[in-house]
Amino acid sequence: MGTDQVLLHRFVIEQLSAAGLDRERLIRETGVPKWSLDGHDVHLPSQVFSRLWELAEHALEDPNVALRVAHRYALTCLGLYDYLFSSAPTLGAGLATCGPYVSAVTTNHRFDLVAEPDETVSLYLDMVEGEGRGRDLTQVWGLAAVLSRARRVVEAPVVPMRVSLRQSAPARSETFVEVFGTAAIDFGAPVDAMTFHPSDMDLPLTTSDPVLSRVLLPLADALPPPPPLADAWLDRVATALADVLDTGEVSLNRVARRLAVSPRTLQRRLMEADTTWRRELDRARSARLSRVAASGPVSRSRQAELLGYSDASSMRRAARRWTVPPHTRHGTEFG
């Protein structure tokens, strides 16, 4: 079960109280132990934080409440995590602290800063456990809060080139455009991410402090590693593979584009899940063949077409792999 540092709850509850919500009711209905709000290094189950957003949206009748609170982000409210960011020399170096040190505030999220093939830089945010409206609100809070934090310490405008959100498009998107600073927002995307121009990464931070940074990094390096996202990514890869198999054009690049990541990032995520591109492709083709065969006899040539093979002989060779245990195979699976 994922957990979140109570520092998150403390800041959000303060902001919601200032917006007119009853603080005691928020604490009671979300299940936040009142004593924890005065404690240090206290973690609560992650569903508590999602529930907090759901209650706030309902009570304020405001579907944009997470965006509005993130827009008012107060630097250093997250302690060590904020100081690691703000003491860095540049925006890129600051954002690079998000991924390896995210466990300072949550074990239910993971950030990845990735240099893309088109020379842009993307910051991805993944949730390990969560669903529904609580997930949508929590994810948009996470991205918008990082952006607001950056704007507090960079004198030049910080505006993403584009924003990708897994949530469905809202009835009105004006607040999203206002907070993110761009109308290039892709709703219903396969990932939650912000993409920046590479020159943004060189923007200096007004709070840069190399001495403080050298003091903090050994403390941060003692934190547990960021959470694994194996299950979430395998599910997404399986869905993307099923989609591209429908078109008959299957490749690592096409699946990566559908997932809005680079091929290198996709292979790295699969490696983290203790699998490979070839193995997942074989798995998807085997599952598709089983579904097709369940509807009645299908010719070899038609099977090859449905599974994205150039001919039936290529499919027969692959089908033999599906029935051979992985530990008995020889050679690389990235072929």
HELIX and SHEET records of a PDB file:
HELIX    1   1 VAL A    6  ALA A   18  1                                  13    
HELIX    2   2 ARG A   23  THR A   30  1                                   8    
HELIX    3   3 LYS A   34  ASP A   38  5                                   5    
HELIX    4   4 SER A   46  LEU A   60  1                                  15    
HELIX    5   5 VAL A   65  HIS A   71  1                                   7    
HELIX    6   6 LEU A   80  SER A   86  1                                   7    
HELIX    7   7 LEU A   91  LEU A   95  1                                   5    
HELIX    8   8 VAL A  102  ALA A  104  5                                   3    
HELIX    9   9 GLY A  132  ARG A  152  1                                  21    
HELIX   10  10 GLU A  174  PHE A  180  1                                   7    
HELIX   11  11 PRO A  198  ASP A  202  5                                   5    
HELIX   12  12 PRO A  210  ASP A  221  1                                  12    
HELIX   13  13 ALA A  230  THR A  247  1                                  18    
HELIX   14  14 LEU A  252  ARG A  258  1                                   7    
HELIX   15  15 PRO A  263  GLU A  272  1                                  10    
HELIX   16  16 TRP A  277  ALA A  293  1                                  17    
HELIX   17  17 ARG A  300  LEU A  306  1                                   7    
HELIX   18  18 ALA A  312  TRP A  322  1                                  11    
HELIX   19  19 PRO A  326  THR A  328  5                                   3    
SHEET    1   A 2 THR A   3  GLN A   5  0                                        
SHEET    2   A 2 HIS A  43  PRO A  45 -1                                        
SHEET    1   B 5 HIS A 109  ALA A 115  0                                        
SHEET    2   B 5 VAL A 121  MET A 127 -1                                        
SHEET    3   B 5 ASP A 192  PHE A 196 -1                                        
SHEET    4   B 5 ARG A 162  LEU A 165 -1                                        
SHEET    5   B 5 ILE A 185  PHE A 187  1                                        
END                                                                             
